[in-house]
Amino acid sequence: MAARITASVYTSHVPAIGAALDLGKSQEDYWKPVFAGYDFSKQWMRDNPPDVIFLVYNDHATAFSLEMIPTFAIGTAAEYQPADEGWGPRPVPKVIGHPELASHIAQSVIQQDFDLTIVNKMDVDHGLTVPLSLMCGEQDPLKGAWPCPVIPFAVNVVQYPVPSGRRCFMLGQAIRKAVESFDEDLNVHIWGTGGMSHQLQGARAGLINREWDNAWLDQMIADPSACAQRNHIDYVREAGSEGIELVMWLIARGAMTDVAGGPPPRVAHRFYHVPASNTAVGHLILENR
């Protein structure tokens, strides 16, 4: 018996999506199309419940600041509180971790020559909680709970230098090997979050590139190795300064079995919508065959 990755999930983690949910605005005309794109996903989660979610996201200066910026940080704690990002923590349940699997992944990945920062205590911000809300539905912060333990994996895509897409893709392959060497029968989902095209500041603030986003999705699905070779400047030029968050999707894509010689994954769901706040929302579910 061993753990295995059965699916990967990819989604934007726009903070305004969390605010729309928390303020009861999800059925307003502006937000309705965004949330409709996740109706399938919530049912899919109920039909394909994971034992653990390995969730790749970026911290937005809550757990980490410019004083200390790990490139890759894995959460090994038993639980994580929703972060206060300046307007109070989101009204969602705390996140329960999986210290045993997280510690095993850390050991295995570091032995595969990836340097990880081990984090035993941190709060988690919208980068992690918004994807959970989109995929799992709204939860009562006092009585409710997320459907399974979550291993937070924070990637620095905020302060340069940031890791390359190629490095992230290789890291995903190392994570898959780590999961498969864990001696417990666990169904693991790996999620890559952030993106798609957006820029929050400067002369190009509000930039959205639908054509590039969808071409990038096509390539990530069909030819992830080639997608991983894209240079940073391509993301910045075509998808805006925050479009670099998409390298986190390549961690999840690298963990799929086709990259190790297995059959291509099944595209269970694909969704794209503009706008949500000033961001293009992308979403994808891939299942290992």
Secondary structure as the mmCIF struct_conf table of DSSP 4:
data_model
#
loop_
_struct_conf.conf_type_id
_struct_conf.id
_struct_conf.beg_label_comp_id
_struct_conf.beg_label_asym_id
_struct_conf.beg_label_seq_id
_struct_conf.end_label_comp_id
_struct_conf.end_label_asym_id
_struct_conf.end_label_seq_id
STRN STRN1 ARG A 4 THR A 11
HELX_RH_AL_P HELX_RH_AL_P1 PRO A 15 ASP A 22
TURN_TY1_P TURN_TY1_P1 LEU A 23 GLY A 24
TURN_TY1_P TURN_TY1_P2 SER A 26 GLN A 27
BEND BEND1 GLU A 28 GLU A 28
TURN_TY1_P TURN_TY1_P3 ASP A 29 TRP A 31
HELX_RH_AL_P HELX_RH_AL_P2 LYS A 32 ALA A 36
TURN_TY1_P TURN_TY1_P4 GLY A 37 TYR A 38
HELX_RH_AL_P HELX_RH_AL_P3 ASP A 39 ASP A 47
BEND BEND2 ASN A 48 ASN A 48
BEND BEND3 ASP A 51 ASP A 51
STRN STRN2 VAL A 52 TYR A 57
BEND BEND4 ALA A 61 ALA A 63
STRN STRN3 SER A 65 SER A 65
TURN_TY1_P TURN_TY1_P5 LEU A 66 GLU A 67
STRN STRN4 MET A 68 MET A 68
BEND BEND5 THR A 71 THR A 71
STRN STRN5 PHE A 72 GLY A 75
BEND BEND6 ALA A 77 ALA A 78
STRN STRN6 GLU A 79 TYR A 80
HELX_LH_PP_P HELX_LH_PP_P1 GLN A 81 GLN A 81
STRN STRN7 PRO A 82 PRO A 82
HELX_LH_PP_P HELX_LH_PP_P2 ALA A 83 ALA A 83
STRN STRN8 ASP A 84 ASP A 84
BEND BEND7 GLY A 86 TRP A 87
STRN STRN9 PRO A 89 PRO A 89
BEND BEND8 PRO A 91 VAL A 92
HELX_LH_PP_P HELX_LH_PP_P3 PRO A 93 LYS A 94
STRN STRN10 VAL A 95 ILE A 96
HELX_RH_AL_P HELX_RH_AL_P4 PRO A 99 GLN A 111
TURN_TY1_P TURN_TY1_P6 GLN A 112 ASP A 113
STRN STRN11 THR A 117 VAL A 119
BEND BEND9 ASN A 120 LYS A 121
STRN STRN12 VAL A 124 VAL A 124
HELX_RH_AL_P HELX_RH_AL_P5 HIS A 126 CYS A 136
TURN_TY1_P TURN_TY1_P7 PRO A 141 LYS A 143
BEND BEND10 PRO A 147 CYS A 148
STRN STRN13 VAL A 150 VAL A 155
BEND BEND11 VAL A 158 PRO A 161
HELX_RH_AL_P HELX_RH_AL_P6 GLY A 165 GLU A 180
TURN_TY1_P TURN_TY1_P8 SER A 181 SER A 181
BEND BEND12 PHE A 182 GLU A 184
STRN STRN14 ASN A 187 THR A 193
BEND BEND13 MET A 196 SER A 197
BEND BEND14 GLN A 201 GLY A 202
TURN_TY1_P TURN_TY1_P9 ALA A 203 GLY A 206
HELX_RH_AL_P HELX_RH_AL_P7 ARG A 210 ALA A 222
HELX_RH_AL_P HELX_RH_AL_P8 PRO A 224 CYS A 227
TURN_TY1_P TURN_TY1_P10 ALA A 228 GLN A 229
HELX_RH_AL_P HELX_RH_AL_P9 HIS A 232 ALA A 239
HELX_RH_3T_P HELX_RH_3T_P1 SER A 241 LEU A 246
HELX_RH_AL_P HELX_RH_AL_P10 VAL A 247 GLY A 254
TURN_TY1_P TURN_TY1_P11 ALA A 255 ALA A 255
BEND BEND15 MET A 256 MET A 256
HELX_RH_3T_P HELX_RH_3T_P2 THR A 257 ALA A 260
TURN_TY1_P TURN_TY1_P12 GLY A 261 GLY A 261
HELX_LH_PP_P HELX_LH_PP_P4 PRO A 263 PRO A 265
STRN STRN15 ARG A 266 ALA A 276
TURN_TY1_P TURN_TY1_P13 SER A 277 ASN A 278
STRN STRN16 THR A 279 GLU A 287
#
